[in-house]
């Protein structure tokens, strides 16, 4: 498992939006890394239309480092799709 000081360099939660009024697109994508009950880490993803409940997906990883790598890859992918970081 990675040290706590190393993990502080990587965000544990990200909120992104894609807003395009011409296309009537008002979308969000939120991700957060949380510890699970078995010593690993869970990456929870929420996405949908801003103001709506949306969908939720939970992916389990062996450790926080693997979850942080997956979060970084998802952020890169979402940026290519037009999402911008909000927080």
DSSP file (Angstrom, degrees, kcal/mol; ACC not computed):
  #  RESIDUE AA STRUCTURE BP1 BP2  ACC     N-H-->O    O-->H-N    N-H-->O    O-->H-N    TCO  KAPPA ALPHA  PHI   PSI    X-CA   Y-CA   Z-CA
    1    1 A X              0   0    0      0, 0.0     2,-0.1     0, 0.0    62,-0.0   0.000 360.0 360.0 360.0 144.2    0.0    0.0    0.0
    2    2 A X        -     0   0    0      1,-0.1    62,-0.1     2,-0.1     2,-0.1  -0.352 360.0 -98.2 -76.3 157.3    1.3    3.5   -0.8
    3    3 A X     >  -     0   0    0      1,-0.1     4,-1.8    -2,-0.1     3,-0.4  -0.379  28.0-118.1 -73.2 153.1    2.2    5.9    2.0
    4    4 A X  H  > S+     0   0    0      1,-0.2     4,-1.3     2,-0.2    -1,-0.1   0.840 113.5  57.4 -60.9 -33.1   -0.3    8.6    3.1
    5    5 A X  H  4 S+     0   0    0      1,-0.2     4,-0.3     2,-0.2    -1,-0.2   0.868 106.9  48.4 -67.3 -34.3    2.0   11.4    2.0
    6    6 A X  H >4 S+     0   0    0     -3,-0.4     3,-1.3     1,-0.2     4,-0.4   0.894 108.7  53.2 -70.8 -39.2    2.2   10.0   -1.6
    7    7 A X  H >< S+     0   0    0     -4,-1.8     3,-1.3     1,-0.3    -1,-0.2   0.774  95.6  68.5 -67.9 -24.7   -1.6    9.7   -1.8
    8    8 A X  T 3< S+     0   0    0     -4,-1.3    -1,-0.3     1,-0.3    -2,-0.2   0.710  90.3  64.4 -68.4 -16.4   -2.1   13.3   -0.8
    9    9 A X  T <  S+     0   0    0     -3,-1.3     2,-0.4    -4,-0.3    -1,-0.3   0.737  98.9  61.7 -73.9 -22.4   -0.5   14.3   -4.1
   10   10 A X  S <  S-     0   0    0     -3,-1.3     2,-0.1    -4,-0.4    58,-0.0  -0.845  92.8-112.3-107.3 139.9   -3.4   12.7   -6.0
   11   11 A X        -     0   0    0     -2,-0.4     3,-0.1     1,-0.1    -2,-0.1  -0.433  15.6-160.4 -69.7 143.0   -7.1   13.9   -5.6
   12   12 A X  S    S+     0   0    0      1,-0.2    21,-3.1    -2,-0.1     2,-0.3   0.528  79.3  34.1 -97.3  -9.9   -9.4   11.5   -3.9
   13   13 A X  E     -A   32   0A   0     19,-0.2     2,-0.3    74,-0.1    19,-0.2  -0.997  64.0-176.8-145.7 144.7  -12.5   13.2   -5.3
   14   14 A X  E     -A   31   0A   0     17,-2.8    17,-2.8    -2,-0.3     2,-0.4  -0.998   8.0-165.1-140.8 139.3  -13.2   14.9   -8.7
   15   15 A X  E     +A   30   0A   0     -2,-0.3    71,-3.1    15,-0.2    72,-1.6  -0.994  16.0 178.1-127.3 125.6  -16.2   16.7  -10.0
   16   16 A X  E     -AB  29  85A   0     13,-2.6    13,-2.4    -2,-0.4     2,-0.3  -0.903   8.1-164.2-127.1 152.9  -16.5   17.5  -13.7
   17   17 A X  E     -AB  28  84A   0     67,-2.3    67,-3.0    -2,-0.3     2,-0.4  -0.974  12.2-162.9-135.6 151.5  -19.1   19.1  -15.9
   18   18 A X  E     +A   27   0A   0      9,-2.3     9,-2.7    -2,-0.3     2,-0.5  -0.942  18.9 177.7-131.7 112.0  -19.9   19.4  -19.6
   19   19 A X  E     +A   26   0A   0     -2,-0.4     2,-0.3    63,-0.2     7,-0.2  -0.966  13.1 158.8-121.3 123.2  -22.3   22.2  -20.5
   20   20 A X  E > > -A   25   0A   0      5,-2.7     5,-2.3    -2,-0.5     3,-1.0  -0.775  14.7-173.6-142.0  92.8  -23.4   23.0  -24.0
   21   21 A X  G > 5S+     0   0    0     -2,-0.3     3,-0.9     1,-0.2    -1,-0.1   0.823  84.0  62.6 -59.5 -31.9  -26.6   25.0  -24.2
   22   22 A X  G 3 5S+     0   0    0      1,-0.3    -1,-0.2     2,-0.1    -2,-0.0   0.850 113.6  34.9 -62.1 -33.2  -26.8   24.8  -28.0
   23   23 A X  G < 5S-     0   0    0     -3,-1.0    -1,-0.3     2,-0.1    -2,-0.2   0.362 112.5-118.1 -98.8   3.3  -27.1   21.0  -27.7
   24   24 A X  T < 5 +     0   0    0     -3,-0.9     2,-0.5    -4,-0.5    -3,-0.2   0.886  62.3 153.3  57.4  41.3  -29.1   21.1  -24.5
   25   25 A X  E   < +A   20   0A   0     -5,-2.3    -5,-2.7     2,-0.0    -1,-0.2  -0.905  16.8 160.5-104.8 123.6  -26.3   19.3  -22.6
   26   26 A X  E     +A   19   0A   0     -2,-0.5    24,-3.5    -7,-0.2     2,-0.3  -0.707  24.5 160.0-138.7  81.4  -26.0   19.8  -18.9
   27   27 A X  E     -AC  18  49A   0     -9,-2.7    -9,-2.3    22,-0.3     2,-0.3  -0.749  22.0-167.2-114.6 153.3  -24.0   16.8  -17.7
   28   28 A X  E     -AC  17  48A   0     20,-2.6    20,-1.7    -2,-0.3     2,-0.3  -0.937   5.7-166.8-132.4 158.7  -21.9   16.0  -14.6
   29   29 A X  E     -AC  16  47A   0    -13,-2.4   -13,-2.6    -2,-0.3     2,-0.4  -0.918  11.8-177.0-146.0 116.4  -19.4   13.3  -13.7
   30   30 A X  E     -AC  15  46A   0     16,-3.4    16,-3.0    -2,-0.3     2,-0.4  -0.936   1.3-177.4-120.3 139.5  -18.3   12.9  -10.1
   31   31 A X  E     +AC  14  45A   0    -17,-2.8   -17,-2.8    -2,-0.4     2,-0.3  -0.994   2.8 176.7-136.1 142.1  -15.7   10.4   -8.8
   32   32 A X  E     -AC  13  44A   0     12,-2.0    12,-2.8    -2,-0.4     2,-0.5  -0.996  21.3-140.4-145.6 140.8  -14.5    9.6   -5.2
   33   33 A X  E     + C   0  43A   0    -21,-3.1     2,-0.3    -2,-0.3    10,-0.2  -0.887  28.5 172.1-101.6 128.9  -12.1    7.0   -3.8
   34   34 A X  E     - C   0  42A   0      8,-2.7     8,-3.6    -2,-0.5     2,-0.1  -0.964  35.8-105.5-133.6 149.6  -13.1    5.5   -0.5
   35   35 A X  E     - C   0  41A   0     -2,-0.3     6,-0.3     6,-0.2     2,-0.2  -0.476  36.1-143.3 -69.9 146.2  -11.7    2.6    1.6
   36   36 A X    >   -     0   0    0      4,-1.5     3,-1.0    -2,-0.1    -1,-0.1  -0.501  26.1-100.8-102.3 179.6  -13.7   -0.6    1.5
   37   37 A X  T 3  S+     0   0    0      1,-0.2    -2,-0.0    -2,-0.2    -1,-0.0   0.604 115.1  57.6 -76.3 -11.1  -14.4   -3.1    4.3
   38   38 A X  T 3  S-     0   0    0      0, 0.0    -1,-0.2     0, 0.0     3,-0.1   0.202 121.3 -93.8-108.3  15.1  -11.8   -5.5    3.1
   39   39 A X  S <  S+     0   0    0     -3,-1.0    -2,-0.1     1,-0.2     2,-0.0   0.436  96.0  97.4  90.2  -0.3   -8.7   -3.3    3.1
   40   40 A X  S    S-     0   0    0     23,-0.1    -4,-1.5    24,-0.1     2,-0.3  -0.003  72.9-100.7 -97.9-153.5   -8.9   -2.2   -0.5
   41   41 A X  E     -CD  35  61A   0     20,-2.2    20,-3.1    -6,-0.3     2,-0.4  -0.980  19.1-148.4-137.4 149.0  -10.3    0.8   -2.1
   42   42 A X  E     -CD  34  60A   0     -8,-3.6    -8,-2.7    -2,-0.3     2,-0.7  -0.965   4.6-152.5-119.6 133.7  -13.5    1.6   -4.0
   43   43 A X  E     -CD  33  59A   0     16,-3.2    16,-2.5    -2,-0.4     2,-0.5  -0.922  15.5-162.9-104.7 110.9  -13.9    4.1   -6.8
   44   44 A X  E     -CD  32  58A   0    -12,-2.8   -12,-2.0    -2,-0.7     2,-0.4  -0.836   4.9-167.6 -98.4 127.6  -17.5    5.4   -6.8
   45   45 A X  E     -CD  31  57A   0     12,-3.2    12,-2.5    -2,-0.5     2,-0.4  -0.946   7.0-176.9-117.0 134.3  -18.6    7.1  -10.0
   46   46 A X  E     +CD  30  56A   0    -16,-3.0   -16,-3.4    -2,-0.4     2,-0.3  -0.993  13.4 161.0-126.4 136.5  -21.8    9.2  -10.4
   47   47 A X  E     +CD  29  55A   0      8,-1.7     8,-3.0    -2,-0.4     2,-0.3  -0.989  13.4  94.9-151.8 158.9  -22.9   10.7  -13.7
   48   48 A X  E    S-C   28   0A   0    -20,-1.7   -20,-2.6    -2,-0.3     2,-0.3  -0.982  71.0 -23.9 156.4-162.1  -26.0   12.2  -15.4
   49   49 A X  E >  S-C   27   0A   0     -2,-0.3     3,-2.4   -22,-0.2   -22,-0.3  -0.619  72.2-100.4 -81.2 138.0  -27.8   15.4  -16.1
   50   50 A X  T 3  S+     0   0    0    -24,-3.5     3,-0.1    -2,-0.3    -1,-0.1  -0.381 111.7  23.0 -59.3 129.6  -27.2   18.3  -13.7
   51   51 A X  T 3  S+     0   0    0      1,-0.4    -1,-0.3    -2,-0.1     2,-0.2   0.276 107.4  96.8  94.7  -9.3  -30.1   18.5  -11.3
   52   52 A X  S <  S-     0   0    0     -3,-2.4    -1,-0.4     1,-0.1     0, 0.0  -0.690  83.3-114.8-109.1 164.5  -31.1   14.8  -11.8
   53   53 A X        -     0   0    0     -2,-0.2    -6,-0.1     1,-0.1    -1,-0.1   0.895  51.0-178.5 -66.2 -41.4  -30.2   11.8   -9.7
   54   54 A X        -     0   0    0     -8,-0.1     2,-0.3    -4,-0.0    -6,-0.2  -0.297  30.3 -55.7  75.8-160.9  -28.1   10.1  -12.4
   55   55 A X  E     -D   47   0A   0     -8,-3.0    -8,-1.7    -2,-0.0     2,-0.4  -0.783  39.8-148.6-119.3 161.2  -26.4    6.7  -12.2
   56   56 A X  E     -D   46   0A   0     -2,-0.3     2,-0.4   -10,-0.2   -10,-0.2  -0.994  10.9-177.3-133.3 138.4  -23.9    5.2   -9.8
   57   57 A X  E     -D   45   0A   0    -12,-2.5   -12,-3.2    -2,-0.4     2,-0.5  -0.999   9.6-158.3-134.1 138.0  -21.1    2.7  -10.4
   58   58 A X  E     -D   44   0A   0     -2,-0.4     2,-0.4   -14,-0.2   -14,-0.2  -0.971   7.7-171.9-119.7 119.7  -18.8    1.2   -7.8
   59   59 A X  E     -D   43   0A   0    -16,-2.5   -16,-3.2    -2,-0.5     2,-0.3  -0.938  13.6-144.4-112.1 132.9  -15.5   -0.3   -8.9
   60   60 A X  E     -D   42   0A   0     -2,-0.4     2,-0.3   -18,-0.2   -18,-0.2  -0.777  17.3-175.7-100.7 140.7  -13.3   -2.2   -6.3
   61   61 A X  E     -D   41   0A   0    -20,-3.1   -20,-2.2    -2,-0.3     3,-0.1  -0.908  35.5-119.3-131.8 158.4   -9.5   -2.2   -6.3
   62   62 A X  S    S-     0   0    0     -2,-0.3     2,-0.3   -22,-0.2    -1,-0.1   0.819  92.6  -2.0 -67.8 -32.0   -6.8   -3.9   -4.3
   63   63 A X  S  > S-     0   0    0    -23,-0.2     4,-1.7   -22,-0.1   -22,-0.2  -0.937  76.0 -98.0-152.3 172.9   -5.4   -0.6   -3.0
   64   64 A X  H  > S+     0   0    0     -2,-0.3     4,-2.6     1,-0.2     5,-0.2   0.818 117.0  60.6 -67.1 -30.6   -5.7    3.2   -3.1
   65   65 A X  H  > S+     0   0    0      2,-0.2     4,-2.1     1,-0.2    -1,-0.2   0.921 105.7  46.0 -62.9 -44.3   -2.9    3.4   -5.7
   66   66 A X  H  > S+     0   0    0      1,-0.2     4,-2.0     2,-0.2    -1,-0.2   0.889 113.7  49.4 -65.5 -38.8   -4.7    1.3   -8.2
   67   67 A X  H  X S+     0   0    0     -4,-1.7     4,-2.4     2,-0.2    -2,-0.2   0.887 109.8  51.4 -66.9 -38.4   -7.9    3.3   -7.6
   68   68 A X  H  X S+     0   0    0     -4,-2.6     4,-2.5     2,-0.2    -2,-0.2   0.881 108.6  51.6 -66.0 -38.1   -6.0    6.6   -8.0
   69   69 A X  H  X S+     0   0    0     -4,-2.1     4,-2.1     2,-0.2    -1,-0.2   0.912 111.1  47.6 -63.3 -42.0   -4.6    5.3  -11.3
   70   70 A X  H  X S+     0   0    0     -4,-2.0     4,-2.3     2,-0.2    -2,-0.2   0.897 111.0  51.4 -65.5 -40.1   -8.1    4.4  -12.5
   71   71 A X  H  X S+     0   0    0     -4,-2.4     4,-2.3     2,-0.2    -2,-0.2   0.921 109.8  49.5 -62.3 -44.0   -9.4    7.8  -11.4
   72   72 A X  H  X S+     0   0    0     -4,-2.5     4,-2.2     1,-0.2    -1,-0.2   0.898 110.9  49.8 -62.9 -40.6   -6.6    9.6  -13.3
   73   73 A X  H  X S+     0   0    0     -4,-2.1     4,-2.2     1,-0.2    -1,-0.2   0.895 110.9  49.7 -65.1 -39.7   -7.3    7.6  -16.5
   74   74 A X  H  X S+     0   0    0     -4,-2.3     4,-2.7     2,-0.2    -2,-0.2   0.879 108.7  52.5 -67.0 -37.2  -11.1    8.4  -16.2
   75   75 A X  H  X S+     0   0    0     -4,-2.3     4,-2.3     2,-0.2    -2,-0.2   0.930 110.2  48.3 -63.2 -44.8  -10.3   12.1  -15.8
   76   76 A X  H  X S+     0   0    0     -4,-2.2     4,-1.7     1,-0.2    -2,-0.2   0.925 113.1  48.1 -59.8 -44.5   -8.2   12.0  -19.0
   77   77 A X  H  X S+     0   0    0     -4,-2.2     4,-1.1     1,-0.2    -2,-0.2   0.917 112.1  48.2 -63.3 -44.5  -10.9   10.2  -20.8
   78   78 A X  H  <>S+     0   0    0     -4,-2.7     5,-2.4     1,-0.2    -1,-0.2   0.858 107.5  55.7 -67.1 -35.3  -13.6   12.6  -19.7
   79   79 A X  H ><5S+     0   0    0     -4,-2.3     3,-1.4     1,-0.2    -1,-0.2   0.893 105.0  53.0 -63.3 -38.3  -11.5   15.7  -20.6
   80   80 A X  H 3<5S+     0   0    0     -4,-1.7    -1,-0.2     1,-0.3    -2,-0.2   0.801 105.6  55.4 -64.6 -27.8  -11.2   14.3  -24.1
   81   81 A X  T 3<5S-     0   0    0     -4,-1.1    -1,-0.3    -3,-0.2    -2,-0.2   0.413 129.4 -95.0 -86.3   1.6  -15.0   14.0  -24.2
   82   82 A X  T < 5S+     0   0    0     -3,-1.4   -63,-0.2     1,-0.3    -3,-0.2   0.498  76.2 141.8 102.7   4.0  -15.4   17.7  -23.3
   83   83 A X      < -     0   0    0     -5,-2.4     2,-0.4   -65,-0.1    -1,-0.3  -0.530  35.6-151.4 -78.6 147.3  -15.8   17.7  -19.5
   84   84 A X  E     -B   17   0A   0    -67,-3.0   -67,-2.3    -2,-0.2     2,-0.3  -0.931  21.5-109.0-118.2 144.2  -14.1   20.4  -17.5
   85   85 A X  E     +B   16   0A   0     -2,-0.4   -69,-0.2   -69,-0.2   -71,-0.0  -0.526  34.7 172.1 -69.9 131.4  -12.8   20.1  -13.9
   86   86 A X              0   0    0    -71,-3.1   -70,-0.2    -2,-0.3    -1,-0.2   0.752 360.0 360.0-104.6 -44.0  -15.0   22.0  -11.4
   87   87 A X              0   0    0    -72,-1.6   -71,-0.1     0, 0.0   -74,-0.1   0.274 360.0 360.0-153.9 360.0  -13.4   20.7   -8.2
